[in-house]
Amino acid sequence: MPAHLRVSLADRPGALAALTRGLAAAGANVLAVTVVQRESGRAVDDLLLDWPFARPWDAVVRAVEGCSGARVQGLRHIASAVMTPDAGVVATTLRQPHRAIEALVDLLPGALLADWAAVADRRWPREPLVATPESPLPLPLAPAALPRPRALVVGDEPLLAVPCADSSLRLLVGRSGGPAFTRSERDRCTALLDVVISVTRLAYADATAQPAASVTATILDGAPAVRVG
């Protein structure tokens, strides 16, 4: 079963190679590696592993601790090992501008190794207008005022909260029991949202474009969101 391992290690040549060798010796099949953040001589990396669900984590933890300077920041099983590249997110929304925000919500968990994503209106912050099936109900309570993107921990669960341009909407992305979102993940999420909104508004500069889905339409024309239920 796929697993998400986040590690902090010294940002020096050979450190990541030593870690992957140690994990392989422990029986973990490394499926993918992503550099999340580099800062002050250290790197934060996400590794996707193939690790049996019933097998204890001890061998993985020992493998990390056996690499000089490496530390475990998060270790958990996840539902899928499929990661969506940022370019794939943008390409999908370009093909579907009429439901660009809805498509973004669908794809962000795979791009950010998150468990769920949703869009809510600040007037009804715990009721999603659109959400992935794994999203909690009610949604975590994000700050009422959200002048800028935030990486938070709400009820022990990591959360990204990003305002959607000049609308009343905010994008939420969460992990269930996973590592906290980093500043670079917050910035990636914000950049993806900004690009998707920009290309969608450009597509709808043509009056003949296909009618937009409800949440995307709110981004386009600034009309109040329609409450579901």
Helices and strands as residue ranges (DSSP letters): E 2-10, H 15-25, E 29-39, E 42-50, H 58-65, E 71-77, H 86-95, G 97-99, H 100-112, E 116-121, E 124-131, E 150-154, E 157-163, E 169-174, H 183-203, H 214-221
